[in-house]
């Protein structure tokens, strides 16, 4: 029986179970869950983006994650449909950016350090990778992208399970809980499809590896008495020896070593020998001898005659500069041939039996289809018919590439390849602290009707003027008035 809880509350009774769809993509790709809830006058509950969603098949948790979108549409007659979209817990790993550099640590230790600093609510119980990382830099990428970068460097796969635990593991090491056969009841009749695709066939492969040292070689050069710089035919791995007229010369590295300390100078990248004005070689046939260990580009070709006879020639080339020996390049080419000489086989089937998950290896053996082979489950899709019945749709890819993957893993484990991020990035972390100033003011407000007594004082100064006090008579008021007085004309009395 399927149950779905949202934000810790069982909401199974509100869900239209025919709308439930779950997609389990391979490994690090995000698992998705979608369903619908009907709303009406008496059912007003609507999920909120960010709510945690858990789905159980009986007591087994088959999904855990968060809602990232809710779309509401009008269904008429007072009804609404809330279409809910949810992602697994990798959704939480995309919230914070990692700004770190790690040196000389195992992959396990790097992942542990990242989770401790940026996602402490996630665990790492199923991280299994003891490969050593020489150097890795994370320049503001999400936790999810940082783990994926490590997976790409190591050739591993990873995913976060429904209990928020990180799984980091070698590819194609997890078997499916059951097989598909004609009569074992795990296959819905007439749903198995197998497709042979020749579009990716490879039966003649050229591998270009890195630069390797050859046997010691001497380049003879003719001096003319005036020329100072001579182009070399070979790119030497170390400083070569130089003889002029049978006399050994001291050799420095051009633009690095002191000009006065050496007779001539060698340039690794531009492949030349340069003499000074005081050491220019004289005229002579092959009087300058440059001896060293030359570097050459490793190139190998491997073919499969049987596949060529059956299908014609399909050529392919690949460059991998980390391959440093002919043996490893040939082995890499043979692994490619084994994986792709017959093309790629893909398939699909449906089952009522639960338990399949992307990344698992499943054996399909059916005489009706003429197939007996192991496949890698690429994707599973879950559809509900009722609350107690459902169907799984499974997409497959051939497992012939496992030989190639095993070879690549052996290169990593025996040290032929190093896990090292060669990018030069300067990481800067700057934090601007936020400060605040708080001011508190207390005001007492008198809310009672209490009369308050007030008083005012008035003072008057009286100036008594004598009879002979000096007075000036003016026609109108004058400011300042001082001793000025107004009088009236036409015989009126003075005021």
C-alpha positions as CSV (number, residue, x, y, z in Angstrom):
1,X,0.0,0.0,0.0
2,X,1.3,3.4,-1.0
3,X,1.2,6.3,1.5
4,X,2.5,9.9,1.1
5,X,3.2,12.3,3.9
6,X,3.8,16.0,3.4
7,X,5.5,18.1,6.1
8,X,5.2,15.2,8.5
9,X,1.4,14.6,8.1
10,X,-0.1,11.7,6.2
11,X,-2.0,13.2,3.2
12,X,-2.7,10.0,1.3
13,X,-6.5,10.4,1.5
14,X,-6.2,13.7,-0.4
15,X,-4.2,12.5,-3.3
16,X,-5.5,11.3,-6.6
17,X,-3.5,8.2,-6.9
18,X,-3.8,7.9,-10.7
19,X,-1.8,11.1,-10.8
20,X,1.2,9.7,-8.9
21,X,4.4,9.5,-11.1
22,X,7.9,8.7,-9.8
23,X,11.0,8.7,-12.0
24,X,14.3,7.2,-10.7
25,X,17.1,8.5,-13.0
26,X,20.5,6.8,-13.0
27,X,22.8,7.6,-10.1
28,X,23.5,11.3,-9.6
29,X,20.5,12.5,-11.7
30,X,17.6,13.8,-9.6
31,X,14.7,11.5,-8.8
32,X,11.3,13.2,-9.4
33,X,7.8,12.7,-7.8
34,X,4.6,14.3,-9.0
35,X,1.0,14.0,-7.9
36,X,-2.3,15.9,-7.6
37,X,-4.5,17.0,-4.7
38,X,-8.1,18.0,-5.3
39,X,-9.3,21.1,-3.4
40,X,-12.9,22.2,-2.8
41,X,-15.1,24.1,-0.3
42,X,-14.5,21.6,2.5
43,X,-10.9,20.6,1.5
44,X,-8.8,23.7,1.6
45,X,-5.4,22.2,2.2
46,X,-2.7,23.2,-0.3
47,X,1.0,22.0,-0.1
48,X,3.7,24.6,0.1
49,X,7.0,24.6,-1.9
50,X,9.8,23.6,0.4
51,X,7.6,21.0,2.3
52,X,9.3,17.6,2.8
53,X,7.6,14.7,1.0
54,X,8.0,11.0,1.9
55,X,6.4,8.1,0.0
56,X,6.2,4.6,1.4
57,X,5.4,1.3,-0.2
58,X,4.2,-0.4,3.0
59,X,7.0,0.1,5.5
60,X,9.7,0.8,2.8
61,X,10.5,4.4,2.0
62,X,10.5,4.7,-1.8
63,X,11.0,8.5,-2.1
64,X,12.2,11.3,0.1
65,X,12.7,14.9,-0.9
66,X,11.1,18.4,-1.1
67,X,8.3,20.1,-3.1
68,X,9.7,22.6,-5.5
69,X,6.5,23.7,-7.4
70,X,2.8,23.7,-6.8
71,X,0.5,24.6,-9.8
72,X,-3.2,25.3,-9.1
73,X,-5.8,25.1,-11.8
74,X,-9.6,25.6,-11.7
75,X,-11.5,22.3,-12.4
76,X,-15.0,24.0,-12.3
77,X,-17.9,23.4,-10.0
78,X,-15.9,24.8,-7.0
79,X,-13.1,22.3,-7.5
80,X,-9.3,22.9,-7.9
81,X,-6.4,20.7,-8.8
82,X,-3.1,21.3,-7.0
83,X,-0.3,19.7,-9.2
84,X,2.7,19.0,-7.0
85,X,6.3,18.6,-8.2
86,X,9.0,17.3,-5.9
87,X,12.7,16.5,-6.2
88,X,14.8,14.1,-4.0
89,X,17.1,15.4,-1.3
90,X,19.7,16.4,-3.9
91,X,17.5,19.6,-4.1
92,X,19.0,20.6,-0.7
93,X,22.5,20.0,-2.0
94,X,22.1,22.8,-4.5
95,X,21.5,25.6,-2.0
96,X,25.0,26.4,-0.9
97,X,28.2,27.1,-2.9
98,X,31.5,25.4,-2.0
99,X,34.6,27.6,-2.0
100,X,37.4,25.3,-1.0
101,X,40.7,23.7,-2.1
102,X,41.8,20.3,-0.9
103,X,45.3,18.8,-1.3
104,X,46.6,15.3,-0.5
105,X,43.4,13.8,0.7
106,X,41.3,10.7,-0.2
107,X,38.1,11.2,-2.0
108,X,36.3,10.0,1.1
109,X,37.9,12.6,3.2
110,X,37.1,15.4,0.7
111,X,33.4,14.5,0.6
112,X,33.3,14.2,4.4
113,X,34.9,17.7,4.7
114,X,32.4,19.2,2.2
115,X,29.4,17.7,4.0
116,X,30.6,18.8,7.4
117,X,31.1,22.4,6.3
118,X,28.2,22.8,3.9
119,X,25.5,20.1,4.5
120,X,25.9,18.8,8.1
121,X,22.4,17.2,8.0
122,X,23.6,14.7,5.3
123,X,25.6,11.6,6.1
124,X,28.4,9.8,4.2
125,X,28.0,6.2,5.4
126,X,28.1,4.8,1.9
127,X,31.0,6.8,0.5
128,X,33.6,4.3,-0.5
129,X,36.6,5.7,-2.4
130,X,40.2,5.6,-1.1
131,X,41.7,7.1,-4.2
132,X,44.0,10.0,-3.4
133,X,43.3,13.5,-4.6
134,X,46.5,15.4,-5.4
135,X,44.6,18.6,-5.7
136,X,41.0,19.7,-6.3
137,X,39.6,23.2,-6.3
138,X,35.9,24.1,-5.9
139,X,35.2,27.7,-7.1
140,X,31.7,28.6,-6.0
141,X,29.9,25.5,-7.2
142,X,27.1,23.7,-5.4
143,X,27.6,20.8,-3.1
144,X,26.0,18.6,-5.7
145,X,28.3,19.9,-8.4
146,X,31.3,19.4,-6.1
147,X,30.5,15.7,-5.5
148,X,29.9,15.2,-9.2
149,X,33.3,16.8,-10.0
150,X,34.9,14.2,-7.8
151,X,32.9,11.4,-9.4
152,X,34.1,12.6,-12.9
153,X,37.7,12.7,-11.7
154,X,37.5,9.2,-10.2
155,X,35.2,7.6,-12.7
156,X,32.7,6.7,-9.9
157,X,29.0,7.1,-9.6
158,X,27.0,8.7,-6.7
159,X,23.5,9.5,-5.5
160,X,21.8,10.7,-2.3
161,X,19.3,8.2,-0.9
162,X,15.9,8.8,0.7
163,X,17.5,9.0,4.2
164,X,19.9,11.8,3.1
165,X,22.9,9.5,3.0
166,X,25.5,9.9,0.2
167,X,26.4,6.8,-1.9
168,X,29.7,7.1,-3.8
169,X,30.8,3.9,-5.4
170,X,32.4,2.2,-8.4
171,X,30.1,2.1,-11.4
172,X,28.0,-1.0,-12.1
173,X,28.6,-2.9,-8.9
174,X,25.0,-3.2,-7.6
175,X,23.0,-6.2,-8.7
176,X,19.2,-6.0,-9.2
177,X,17.1,-8.0,-6.6
178,X,15.7,-10.3,-9.3
179,X,16.1,-11.4,-13.0
180,X,13.9,-11.3,-16.0
181,X,13.0,-14.6,-17.5
182,X,10.2,-16.0,-19.7
183,X,8.4,-17.7,-16.8
184,X,9.5,-16.3,-13.5
185,X,6.6,-13.8,-13.2
186,X,8.7,-10.6,-13.1
187,X,7.9,-9.6,-16.7
188,X,4.6,-8.1,-17.9
189,X,3.8,-10.0,-21.0
190,X,4.7,-8.5,-24.4
191,X,6.5,-5.4,-22.8
192,X,10.1,-6.5,-23.4
193,X,11.9,-4.7,-26.2
194,X,15.5,-5.1,-27.2
195,X,17.1,-2.7,-29.8
196,X,20.5,-3.3,-31.4
197,X,22.0,0.0,-32.4
198,X,25.0,0.1,-34.8
199,X,25.3,3.9,-34.8
200,X,28.0,3.7,-32.1
201,X,29.9,0.7,-33.4
202,X,33.8,1.0,-33.2
203,X,36.0,-1.7,-34.6
204,X,39.2,0.2,-35.4
205,X,40.4,2.5,-32.7
206,X,43.3,5.0,-32.7
207,X,44.4,6.1,-29.2
208,X,46.6,9.2,-28.8
209,X,48.3,9.1,-25.5
210,X,50.7,11.5,-23.7
211,X,54.3,12.2,-24.5
212,X,56.8,9.3,-23.7
213,X,60.5,9.1,-23.8
214,X,62.3,7.4,-26.6
215,X,65.9,6.1,-26.9
216,X,68.8,8.5,-26.6
217,X,69.3,10.4,-29.9
218,X,72.0,12.7,-31.3
219,X,71.2,15.6,-33.7
220,X,74.2,16.7,-35.8
221,X,74.1,20.4,-36.9
222,X,76.3,22.4,-39.2
223,X,77.8,25.6,-37.9
224,X,78.5,28.6,-40.2
225,X,80.4,30.9,-37.9
226,X,77.6,33.5,-37.6
227,X,74.4,31.8,-36.6
228,X,73.6,31.7,-32.9
229,X,70.2,29.9,-32.7
230,X,69.6,26.4,-34.1
231,X,66.2,24.7,-34.4
232,X,66.1,21.1,-33.1
233,X,64.2,18.3,-34.7
234,X,63.4,16.6,-31.4
235,X,61.6,17.8,-28.2
236,X,63.9,16.4,-25.5
237,X,62.6,15.5,-22.0
238,X,65.6,16.9,-20.2
239,X,68.5,19.3,-20.8
240,X,70.5,17.8,-23.6
241,X,74.3,17.6,-23.8
242,X,76.0,19.8,-26.5
243,X,79.4,19.3,-28.1
244,X,81.0,21.8,-30.5
245,X,84.0,20.6,-32.4
246,X,84.4,17.7,-29.9
247,X,84.4,20.0,-26.9
248,X,81.5,19.8,-24.4
249,X,79.6,23.0,-23.7
250,X,77.7,24.0,-20.6
251,X,73.9,24.1,-21.2
252,X,71.4,26.3,-19.4
253,X,67.7,26.8,-19.7
254,X,66.9,29.8,-21.8
255,X,65.2,32.7,-20.0
256,X,65.7,30.9,-16.7
257,X,69.4,30.4,-16.1
258,X,72.0,33.1,-15.8
259,X,73.3,34.3,-19.1
260,X,76.9,34.6,-17.9
261,X,77.1,31.1,-16.4
262,X,76.6,28.9,-19.5
263,X,78.0,28.5,-23.0
264,X,74.5,27.9,-24.6
265,X,70.9,27.7,-23.7
266,X,68.1,25.2,-24.5
267,X,64.4,25.9,-24.8
268,X,62.0,23.0,-24.0
269,X,58.9,24.3,-25.7
270,X,60.4,26.0,-28.8
271,X,62.9,23.3,-29.3
272,X,66.1,25.2,-30.0
273,X,69.7,25.7,-28.9
274,X,71.0,29.3,-28.6
275,X,74.6,30.3,-28.3
276,X,76.0,33.6,-27.0
277,X,77.9,36.1,-29.1
278,X,81.1,34.9,-27.5
279,X,80.4,31.2,-28.0
280,X,79.1,31.1,-31.6
281,X,80.2,27.8,-33.2
282,X,82.6,28.0,-36.1
283,X,82.1,26.7,-39.7
284,X,82.0,22.9,-39.9
285,X,80.0,19.9,-41.1
286,X,78.2,18.4,-38.2
287,X,80.5,20.1,-35.8
288,X,77.6,20.7,-33.4
289,X,76.2,17.6,-31.7
290,X,73.0,17.8,-29.4
291,X,72.2,14.6,-27.5
292,X,69.2,13.8,-25.3
293,X,66.1,11.7,-24.7
294,X,63.5,12.7,-27.3
295,X,59.7,12.9,-26.5
296,X,57.2,11.6,-29.0
297,X,53.4,11.4,-29.0
298,X,52.1,7.9,-28.1
299,X,49.8,6.6,-30.8
300,X,48.4,3.1,-31.1
301,X,45.9,1.4,-33.4
302,X,43.8,-1.7,-32.5
303,X,41.3,-3.4,-34.8
304,X,38.8,-6.3,-34.5
305,X,38.9,-8.3,-37.7
306,X,35.7,-10.3,-36.9
307,X,33.7,-7.1,-36.5
308,X,35.2,-5.5,-39.6
309,X,34.3,-8.6,-41.7
310,X,30.8,-8.6,-40.4
311,X,30.0,-4.9,-40.4
312,X,32.7,-3.1,-42.3
313,X,35.2,-0.6,-40.9
314,X,34.1,1.9,-38.3
315,X,37.0,4.0,-37.1
316,X,37.2,6.0,-34.0
317,X,39.9,8.1,-32.3
318,X,40.4,9.3,-28.8
319,X,43.0,11.3,-27.0
320,X,44.0,10.7,-23.4
321,X,47.3,12.4,-22.4
322,X,47.3,10.6,-19.1
323,X,48.3,7.3,-20.9
324,X,52.1,7.2,-20.6
325,X,53.0,3.7,-21.9
326,X,52.3,1.7,-25.0
327,X,50.9,-1.2,-22.9
328,X,48.3,1.0,-21.2
329,X,47.3,2.6,-24.5
330,X,46.8,-0.7,-26.2
331,X,44.8,-2.0,-23.2
332,X,42.6,1.0,-23.3
333,X,42.0,0.6,-27.1
334,X,41.1,-3.1,-26.6
335,X,38.7,-2.2,-23.9
336,X,37.0,0.3,-26.3
337,X,36.9,-2.4,-29.0
338,X,35.3,-4.9,-26.6
339,X,32.7,-2.4,-25.5
340,X,31.7,-1.2,-29.0
341,X,32.7,-3.7,-31.7
342,X,29.1,-5.0,-32.0
343,X,27.3,-1.6,-31.4
344,X,25.1,-0.8,-28.5
345,X,22.1,-2.8,-27.3
346,X,19.2,-1.0,-25.5
347,X,16.0,-2.3,-24.0
348,X,12.8,-1.7,-22.1
349,X,10.3,-3.7,-20.1
350,X,7.5,-3.3,-17.5
351,X,7.0,-5.2,-14.3
352,X,4.6,-5.3,-11.3
353,X,7.5,-6.4,-9.1
354,X,9.0,-3.6,-6.9
355,X,12.6,-3.2,-6.0
356,X,14.3,-2.1,-9.2
357,X,16.4,1.0,-9.1
358,X,18.5,2.9,-11.7
359,X,22.2,1.9,-11.6
360,X,21.5,-1.8,-10.8
361,X,22.6,-4.6,-13.1
362,X,19.9,-7.0,-14.2
363,X,20.2,-10.2,-16.1
364,X,17.7,-10.8,-18.9
365,X,17.4,-14.4,-20.2
366,X,14.6,-15.1,-22.6
367,X,14.4,-17.7,-25.4
368,X,11.4,-15.9,-26.9
369,X,13.5,-12.8,-27.6
370,X,16.8,-14.7,-28.1
371,X,18.5,-12.7,-25.4
372,X,20.8,-13.8,-22.6
373,X,22.7,-10.7,-21.4
374,X,23.3,-8.4,-18.4
375,X,22.0,-4.8,-18.7
376,X,22.4,-1.6,-16.7
377,X,19.1,-0.1,-15.5
378,X,19.2,3.5,-16.8
379,X,15.8,4.7,-15.5
380,X,12.7,3.4,-13.7
381,X,9.3,5.1,-13.8
382,X,6.6,4.4,-11.3
383,X,2.9,4.8,-12.1
384,X,0.0,4.1,-9.8
385,X,-3.2,2.4,-10.9
386,X,-4.8,2.4,-7.4
387,X,-3.4,2.8,-3.9
388,X,-2.5,-0.9,-3.9
389,X,-1.5,-1.6,-7.5
390,X,1.1,0.0,-9.7
391,X,3.5,-0.7,-12.5
392,X,7.3,-0.1,-13.1
393,X,8.6,0.9,-16.5
394,X,12.4,0.1,-16.9
395,X,14.9,1.4,-19.5
396,X,18.1,-0.6,-20.1
397,X,21.5,-0.2,-21.7
398,X,24.0,-2.9,-22.6
399,X,26.5,-3.8,-20.0
400,X,29.3,-4.5,-22.5
401,X,30.9,-1.2,-21.5
402,X,31.7,-2.7,-18.0
403,X,35.0,-4.0,-19.4
404,X,36.0,-0.5,-20.4
405,X,35.0,0.9,-17.0
406,X,36.9,-1.8,-15.2
407,X,40.0,-0.9,-17.2
408,X,39.7,2.7,-16.4
409,X,39.3,1.9,-12.7
410,X,42.4,-0.2,-12.8
411,X,44.3,2.8,-14.2
412,X,43.1,4.9,-11.3
413,X,43.9,2.3,-8.7
414,X,47.4,1.5,-9.8
415,X,48.4,5.1,-10.1
416,X,48.6,5.4,-13.9
417,X,46.2,8.3,-13.6
418,X,46.2,10.9,-10.8
419,X,43.2,12.7,-9.5
420,X,44.3,16.3,-9.8
421,X,42.4,19.4,-10.8
422,X,44.9,21.4,-12.9
423,X,42.9,24.6,-13.0
424,X,44.6,27.6,-11.3
425,X,42.0,29.4,-9.2
426,X,42.5,31.9,-6.5
427,X,39.8,31.5,-3.9
428,X,38.8,34.5,-1.8
429,X,36.3,34.4,1.0
430,X,35.3,37.8,2.4
431,X,32.7,38.4,5.0
432,X,31.3,41.8,5.8
433,X,30.0,41.8,9.5
434,X,26.8,43.5,10.1
435,X,26.6,45.8,13.1
436,X,23.6,47.4,14.7
437,X,23.2,50.2,17.3
438,X,20.2,50.1,19.6
439,X,18.8,53.1,21.4
440,X,16.2,52.8,24.1
441,X,14.1,55.8,25.3
442,X,11.7,55.6,28.3
443,X,8.7,58.1,28.3
444,X,6.4,58.3,31.3
445,X,2.9,59.3,30.2
446,X,0.5,60.7,32.8
447,X,-2.8,59.0,32.0
448,X,-4.6,60.1,35.2
449,X,-6.7,63.3,35.4
450,X,-4.6,65.0,38.1
451,X,-4.7,68.9,38.2
452,X,-1.3,70.5,38.2
453,X,-0.9,73.9,39.9
454,X,0.9,76.6,37.9
455,X,1.9,80.1,38.9
456,X,2.9,83.3,37.0
457,X,4.5,86.5,38.2
458,X,4.0,90.0,36.7
459,X,6.3,92.9,37.6
460,X,5.8,96.6,36.8
461,X,8.5,99.3,36.8
462,X,7.3,102.9,37.4
463,X,9.5,105.8,36.3
464,X,8.6,109.2,37.9
465,X,9.5,112.1,35.8
466,X,10.3,115.6,37.1
467,X,8.6,118.7,35.8
468,X,11.8,119.8,34.0
469,X,12.2,116.3,32.4
470,X,13.4,116.7,28.8
471,X,10.6,116.0,26.4
472,X,10.5,116.2,22.6
473,X,7.2,116.6,20.9
474,X,6.6,114.8,17.7
475,X,3.8,114.6,15.1
476,X,3.1,110.9,15.5
477,X,4.2,107.8,17.4
478,X,7.9,107.2,17.2
479,X,9.9,104.0,17.9
480,X,11.9,103.9,20.1
481,X,9.8,106.5,21.8
482,X,12.1,107.3,24.8
483,X,11.2,110.9,25.8
484,X,9.2,111.6,22.7
485,X,5.6,112.7,23.1
486,X,2.8,113.2,20.5
487,X,1.0,116.5,20.3
488,X,-2.0,117.7,18.3
489,X,-2.1,120.8,16.0
490,X,-4.8,123.5,15.7
491,X,-4.8,124.5,19.4
492,X,-5.5,121.1,20.8
493,X,-4.0,120.0,24.0
494,X,-0.8,118.1,24.1
495,X,-0.8,114.4,25.1
